[in-house]
Amino acid sequence: MKIAMWSGPRNLSTAMMYAFGSRSDCAVTDEPFYAAYLAATGLEHPMRAEILESQPQDAAEVAARLAGPSPAGRPFWYQKHMTQHMIPGVPRDWMRRVRNVFLIRHPARVIASYGAKRENPVLDDIGFWQQAELFAEVKAWGGNPLVIDSHDIREDPAGRLEQLCDALGLPFDPGMLSWPKGGHKDDGVWAPHWYGAVWNSAGFAGAEGGLPEVPDHLQGVLQEALPFYEELKAAKL
């Protein structure tokens, strides 16, 4: 089984990859379209040159790999994807052959976390409208997309991961609740810039507190993102 997990940045996505990467029966892949996305858009991201060198820049080549056999012949393959990478020209047919899961997070939390790493994000940077678009597309072809909320996972990791595994038809493994500090061997080359907190963790952080304050200059982005978040939240497990 191939599991494509779709989220925007700063959305518990790396911790979820580590959880599935803790399973002996599961291969993981970290943002395989990142280099293709940067090559096509010309965007300046931290570690751009290293990212472009580390991955195929041809989105069709990436899609063909994702449709191919699982790494090391593992029965399960967890693919961590960023929704904003799926720009026009990136193939989507391969998505019909995977289980598509959408990982959501309140945009106030995403904006506050993203802004601490890269100043002044715009709506296109944080993946909300793209997530809603992909969700609708998968639903339209009868792909039975699943939605999980990072807030729920932080609140009850064991219960929510067991619920997700059950929905996927995957046996729950308690080993998913912890991982070694220091990162995963399949981390993307960009990990030193973005993954500091999860590198220092050995499991999911505790329940989140109240929503963070979003600065005035990012309130517009928050208001743009909220309807897309609410749309998918209505469909969550």
BELQUI-V64453 format. One record per pair of residues at least 24 apart in sequence whose ideal C-beta (glycine too) atoms are under 10 Angstrom apart, sorted by sequence separation. I is the first residue (numbers start at 1). J is the second residue. If there is no record, write none. Layout:
# BELQUI-V64453
i=I j=J
i=I j=J
This chain:
# BELQUI-V64453
i=31 j=55
i=32 j=56
i=33 j=57
i=35 j=59
i=36 j=60
i=67 j=91
i=104 j=128
i=178 j=202
i=179 j=203
i=1 j=26
i=2 j=27
i=3 j=28
i=4 j=29
i=30 j=55
i=36 j=61
i=37 j=62
i=66 j=91
i=177 j=202
i=178 j=203
i=179 j=204
i=33 j=59
i=36 j=62
i=59 j=85
i=67 j=93
i=68 j=94
i=177 j=203
i=178 j=204
i=2 j=29
i=32 j=59
i=35 j=62
i=36 j=63
i=59 j=86
i=63 j=90
i=64 j=91
i=67 j=94
i=104 j=131
i=176 j=203
i=177 j=204
i=34 j=62
i=59 j=87
i=62 j=90
i=63 j=91
i=66 j=94
i=67 j=95
i=103 j=131
i=104 j=132
i=176 j=204
i=32 j=61
i=33 j=62
i=60 j=89
i=62 j=91
i=63 j=92
i=65 j=94
i=66 j=95
i=67 j=96
i=102 j=131
i=32 j=62
i=33 j=63
i=59 j=89
i=60 j=90
i=61 j=91
i=63 j=93
i=64 j=94
i=67 j=97
i=102 j=132
i=32 j=63
i=59 j=90
i=60 j=91
i=63 j=94
i=66 j=97
i=67 j=98
i=104 j=135
i=59 j=91
i=62 j=94
i=63 j=95
i=66 j=98
i=102 j=134
i=29 j=62
i=32 j=65
i=33 j=66
i=102 j=135
i=32 j=66
i=60 j=94
i=100 j=134
i=100 j=135
i=29 j=65
i=102 j=138
i=29 j=66
i=87 j=124
i=100 j=137
i=101 j=138
i=100 j=138
i=84 j=123
i=95 j=134
i=99 j=138
i=100 j=139
i=84 j=124
i=98 j=138
i=110 j=150
i=29 j=70
i=43 j=84
i=84 j=125
i=86 j=127
i=109 j=150
i=27 j=69
i=29 j=71
i=84 j=126
i=85 j=127
i=92 j=134
i=95 j=137
i=96 j=138
i=109 j=151
i=27 j=70
i=28 j=71
i=41 j=84
i=83 j=126
i=84 j=127
i=87 j=130
i=95 j=138
i=100 j=143
i=102 j=145
i=103 j=146
i=104 j=147
i=106 j=149
i=161 j=204
i=26 j=70
i=27 j=71
i=41 j=85
i=82 j=126
i=83 j=127
i=84 j=128
i=86 j=130
i=99 j=143
i=100 j=144
i=101 j=145
i=102 j=146
i=103 j=147
i=104 j=148
i=105 j=149
i=106 j=150
i=160 j=204
i=26 j=71
i=27 j=72
i=37 j=82
i=40 j=85
i=82 j=127
i=83 j=128
i=84 j=129
i=85 j=130
i=86 j=131
i=92 j=137
i=96 j=141
i=98 j=143
i=99 j=144
i=100 j=145
i=101 j=146
i=102 j=147
i=103 j=148
i=104 j=149
i=105 j=150
i=106 j=151
i=27 j=73
i=28 j=74
i=33 j=79
i=41 j=87
i=81 j=127
i=83 j=129
i=84 j=130
i=92 j=138
i=95 j=141
i=96 j=142
i=97 j=143
i=99 j=145
i=100 j=146
i=101 j=147
i=102 j=148
i=103 j=149
i=104 j=150
i=105 j=151
i=157 j=203
i=158 j=204
i=27 j=74
i=32 j=79
i=34 j=81
i=37 j=84
i=38 j=85
i=40 j=87
i=83 j=130
i=84 j=131
i=86 j=133
i=96 j=143
i=99 j=146
i=100 j=147
i=101 j=148
i=102 j=149
i=103 j=150
i=104 j=151
i=157 j=204
i=26 j=74
i=27 j=75
i=28 j=76
i=29 j=77
i=30 j=78
i=31 j=79
i=32 j=80
i=33 j=81
i=34 j=82
i=37 j=85
i=40 j=88
i=82 j=130
i=83 j=131
i=86 j=134
i=95 j=143
i=104 j=152
i=105 j=153
i=156 j=204
i=157 j=205
i=25 j=74
i=26 j=75
i=27 j=76
i=28 j=77
i=29 j=78
i=30 j=79
i=31 j=80
i=32 j=81
i=33 j=82
i=36 j=85
i=37 j=86
i=40 j=89
i=82 j=131
i=83 j=132
i=92 j=141
i=105 j=154
i=155 j=204
i=157 j=206
i=24 j=74
i=25 j=75
i=26 j=76
i=27 j=77
i=28 j=78
i=29 j=79
i=30 j=80
i=31 j=81
i=32 j=82
i=35 j=85
i=37 j=87
i=40 j=90
i=83 j=133
i=95 j=145
i=103 j=153
i=154 j=204
i=157 j=207
i=23 j=74
i=25 j=76
i=26 j=77
i=27 j=78
i=28 j=79
i=29 j=80
i=30 j=81
i=31 j=82
i=33 j=84
i=34 j=85
i=36 j=87
i=83 j=134
i=86 j=137
i=153 j=204
i=154 j=205
i=155 j=206
i=156 j=207
i=23 j=75
i=26 j=78
i=27 j=79
i=28 j=80
i=29 j=81
i=33 j=85
i=83 j=135
i=154 j=206
i=155 j=207
i=23 j=76
i=32 j=85
i=33 j=86
i=36 j=89
i=37 j=90
i=81 j=134
i=154 j=207
i=155 j=208
i=31 j=85
i=33 j=87
i=36 j=90
i=150 j=204
i=153 j=207
i=154 j=208
i=23 j=78
i=152 j=207
i=20 j=76
i=151 j=207
i=20 j=77
i=21 j=78
i=33 j=90
i=151 j=208
i=20 j=78
i=33 j=91
i=150 j=208
i=19 j=78
i=20 j=79
i=21 j=80
i=20 j=80
i=151 j=211
i=17 j=78
i=103 j=164
i=4 j=66
i=16 j=78
i=17 j=79
i=18 j=80
i=17 j=80
i=101 j=164
i=2 j=66
i=16 j=80
i=2 j=67
i=2 j=68
i=14 j=80
i=101 j=167
i=2 j=69
i=13 j=80
i=101 j=168
i=2 j=70
i=13 j=81
i=99 j=167
i=1 j=70
i=13 j=82
i=99 j=168
i=99 j=169
i=167 j=237
i=11 j=82
i=46 j=117
i=99 j=170
i=166 j=237
i=11 j=83
i=46 j=118
i=1 j=74
i=3 j=76
i=4 j=77
i=5 j=78
i=6 j=79
i=7 j=80
i=9 j=82
i=45 j=118
i=164 j=237
i=1 j=75
i=2 j=76
i=3 j=77
i=4 j=78
i=5 j=79
i=6 j=80
i=7 j=81
i=8 j=82
i=9 j=83
i=163 j=237
i=1 j=76
i=2 j=77
i=3 j=78
i=4 j=79
i=5 j=80
i=6 j=81
i=7 j=82
i=8 j=83
i=9 j=84
i=118 j=193
i=1 j=77
i=2 j=78
i=3 j=79
i=4 j=80
i=5 j=81
i=6 j=82
i=7 j=83
i=8 j=84
i=117 j=193
i=118 j=194
i=1 j=78
i=2 j=79
i=3 j=80
i=4 j=81
i=6 j=83
i=7 j=84
i=117 j=194
i=160 j=237
i=6 j=85
i=117 j=196
i=6 j=86
i=45 j=125
i=114 j=194
i=149 j=229
i=43 j=124
i=43 j=125
i=151 j=233
i=41 j=124
i=149 j=232
i=113 j=197
i=147 j=231
i=148 j=232
i=149 j=233
i=152 j=236
i=16 j=101
i=147 j=232
i=151 j=236
i=152 j=237
i=147 j=233
i=16 j=103
i=145 j=232
i=147 j=234
i=149 j=236
i=147 j=235
i=148 j=236
i=149 j=237
i=6 j=95
i=146 j=235
i=147 j=236
i=148 j=237
i=4 j=94
i=13 j=103
i=145 j=235
i=146 j=236
i=147 j=237
i=4 j=95
i=12 j=103
i=146 j=237
i=2 j=94
i=11 j=103
i=12 j=104
i=13 j=105
i=76 j=168
i=78 j=170
i=2 j=95
i=4 j=97
i=5 j=98
i=11 j=104
i=12 j=105
i=128 j=221
i=132 j=225
i=135 j=228
i=4 j=98
i=5 j=99
i=6 j=100
i=7 j=101
i=11 j=105
i=76 j=170
i=131 j=225
i=2 j=97
i=3 j=98
i=4 j=99
i=5 j=100
i=6 j=101
i=7 j=102
i=8 j=103
i=10 j=105
i=11 j=106
i=75 j=170
i=76 j=171
i=120 j=215
i=126 j=221
i=129 j=224
i=132 j=227
i=133 j=228
i=136 j=231
i=2 j=98
i=3 j=99
i=4 j=100
i=5 j=101
i=6 j=102
i=7 j=103
i=8 j=104
i=9 j=105
i=11 j=107
i=122 j=218
i=125 j=221
i=126 j=222
i=128 j=224
i=129 j=225
i=132 j=228
i=135 j=231
i=136 j=232
i=139 j=235
i=1 j=98
i=2 j=99
i=3 j=100
i=4 j=101
i=5 j=102
i=6 j=103
i=7 j=104
i=8 j=105
i=12 j=109
i=115 j=212
i=120 j=217
i=121 j=218
i=123 j=220
i=124 j=221
i=128 j=225
i=131 j=228
i=132 j=229
i=135 j=232
i=1 j=99
i=2 j=100
i=3 j=101
i=4 j=102
i=5 j=103
i=6 j=104
i=7 j=105
i=11 j=109
i=119 j=217
i=120 j=218
i=122 j=220
i=123 j=221
i=126 j=224
i=127 j=225
i=128 j=226
i=129 j=227
i=130 j=228
i=131 j=229
i=132 j=230
i=8 j=107
i=10 j=109
i=11 j=110
i=109 j=208
i=112 j=211
i=113 j=212
i=115 j=214
i=119 j=218
i=122 j=221
i=123 j=222
i=126 j=225
i=128 j=227
i=129 j=228
i=132 j=231
i=10 j=110
i=112 j=212
i=115 j=215
i=121 j=221
i=123 j=223
i=128 j=228
i=131 j=231
i=132 j=232
i=135 j=235
i=9 j=110
i=10 j=111
i=111 j=212
i=112 j=213
i=120 j=221
i=123 j=224
i=127 j=228
i=128 j=229
i=131 j=232
i=8 j=110
i=10 j=112
i=11 j=113
i=106 j=208
i=108 j=210
i=109 j=211
i=110 j=212
i=112 j=214
i=115 j=217
i=122 j=224
i=123 j=225
i=126 j=228
i=7 j=110
i=10 j=113
i=11 j=114
i=105 j=208
i=108 j=211
i=109 j=212
i=111 j=214
i=112 j=215
i=115 j=218
i=128 j=231
i=9 j=113
i=10 j=114
i=107 j=211
i=108 j=212
i=110 j=214
i=111 j=215
i=114 j=218
i=121 j=225
i=128 j=232
i=9 j=114
i=10 j=115
i=106 j=211
i=108 j=213
i=109 j=214
i=123 j=228
i=8 j=114
i=10 j=116
i=80 j=186
i=106 j=212
i=108 j=214
i=112 j=218
i=115 j=221
i=10 j=117
i=107 j=214
i=111 j=218
i=114 j=221
i=9 j=117
i=10 j=118
i=78 j=186
i=80 j=188
i=111 j=219
i=9 j=118
i=108 j=218
i=111 j=221
i=112 j=222
i=10 j=121
i=107 j=218
i=108 j=219
i=110 j=221
i=111 j=222
i=9 j=121
i=110 j=222
i=8 j=121
i=107 j=221
i=108 j=222
i=111 j=225
i=11 j=126
i=71 j=186
i=107 j=222
i=110 j=225
i=9 j=125
i=10 j=126
i=11 j=127
i=106 j=222
i=107 j=223
i=8 j=125
i=9 j=126
i=10 j=127
i=107 j=224
i=108 j=225
i=8 j=126
i=9 j=127
i=107 j=225
i=108 j=226
i=7 j=126
i=8 j=127
i=106 j=225
i=107 j=226
i=110 j=229
i=7 j=127
i=8 j=128
i=11 j=131
i=106 j=226
i=107 j=227
i=6 j=127
i=7 j=128
i=8 j=129
i=107 j=228
i=108 j=229
i=8 j=130
i=107 j=229
i=8 j=131
i=106 j=229
i=107 j=230
i=6 j=130
i=7 j=131
i=104 j=228
i=105 j=229
i=106 j=230
i=6 j=131
i=104 j=229
i=104 j=230
i=104 j=231
i=106 j=233
i=6 j=134
i=104 j=232
i=105 j=233
i=6 j=135
i=103 j=232
i=104 j=233
i=4 j=134
i=102 j=232
i=104 j=235
i=6 j=138
i=16 j=148
i=104 j=236
i=55 j=188
i=102 j=235
i=103 j=236
i=4 j=138
i=16 j=150
i=19 j=153
i=54 j=188
i=55 j=189
i=102 j=236
i=15 j=150
i=54 j=189
i=12 j=148
i=53 j=189
i=54 j=190
i=101 j=237
i=12 j=149
i=13 j=150
i=16 j=153
i=51 j=188
i=52 j=189
i=11 j=149
i=12 j=150
i=15 j=153
i=19 j=157
i=50 j=188
i=51 j=189
i=6 j=145
i=11 j=150
i=12 j=151
i=15 j=154
i=50 j=189
i=51 j=190
i=10 j=150
i=49 j=189
i=50 j=190
i=4 j=145
i=5 j=146
i=6 j=147
i=7 j=148
i=12 j=153
i=20 j=161
i=47 j=188
i=12 j=154
i=15 j=157
i=19 j=161
i=23 j=165
i=47 j=189
i=48 j=190
i=50 j=192
i=51 j=193
i=3 j=146
i=5 j=148
i=7 j=150
i=47 j=190
i=50 j=193
i=20 j=164
i=26 j=170
i=46 j=190
i=47 j=191
i=16 j=161
i=19 j=164
i=20 j=165
i=25 j=170
i=45 j=190
i=47 j=192
i=83 j=228
i=25 j=171
i=46 j=192
i=47 j=193
i=23 j=170
i=26 j=173
i=46 j=193
i=47 j=194
i=16 j=164
i=23 j=171
i=25 j=173
i=45 j=193
i=46 j=194
i=23 j=172
i=24 j=173
i=45 j=194
i=20 j=170
i=23 j=173
i=26 j=176
i=22 j=173
i=24 j=175
i=22 j=174
i=23 j=175
i=20 j=173
i=22 j=175
i=23 j=176
i=35 j=188
i=19 j=173
i=22 j=176
i=30 j=184
i=34 j=188
i=35 j=189
i=21 j=176
i=22 j=177
i=34 j=189
i=35 j=190
i=19 j=175
i=20 j=176
i=22 j=178
i=28 j=184
i=30 j=186
i=31 j=187
i=32 j=188
i=34 j=190
i=19 j=176
i=22 j=179
i=28 j=185
i=29 j=186
i=30 j=187
i=31 j=188
i=18 j=176
i=19 j=177
i=21 j=179
i=22 j=180
i=28 j=186
i=30 j=188
i=5 j=164
i=19 j=178
i=20 j=179
i=27 j=186
i=28 j=187
i=29 j=188
i=30 j=189
i=31 j=190
i=16 j=176
i=18 j=178
i=19 j=179
i=30 j=190
i=3 j=164
i=18 j=179
i=30 j=191
i=17 j=179
i=18 j=180
i=22 j=184
i=21 j=184
i=31 j=194
i=15 j=179
i=21 j=185
i=3 j=168
i=18 j=183
i=21 j=186
i=30 j=195
i=18 j=184
i=21 j=187
i=1 j=168
i=3 j=170
i=17 j=184
i=1 j=169
i=18 j=186
i=1 j=170
i=14 j=183
i=17 j=186
i=18 j=187
i=14 j=184
i=17 j=187
i=17 j=188
i=14 j=187
i=14 j=188
i=14 j=191
i=18 j=195
i=17 j=195
i=14 j=194
i=15 j=195
i=18 j=198
i=14 j=195
i=17 j=198
i=18 j=199
i=22 j=203
i=15 j=197
i=16 j=198
i=14 j=197
i=15 j=198
i=18 j=201
i=10 j=194
i=14 j=198
i=18 j=202
i=19 j=203
i=9 j=194
i=13 j=198
i=14 j=199
i=18 j=203
i=19 j=204
i=12 j=198
i=15 j=201
i=18 j=204
i=14 j=201
i=15 j=203
i=16 j=204
i=15 j=204
i=15 j=205
i=12 j=204
i=12 j=205
i=12 j=208
i=8 j=225
i=8 j=228
i=8 j=229
i=6 j=232
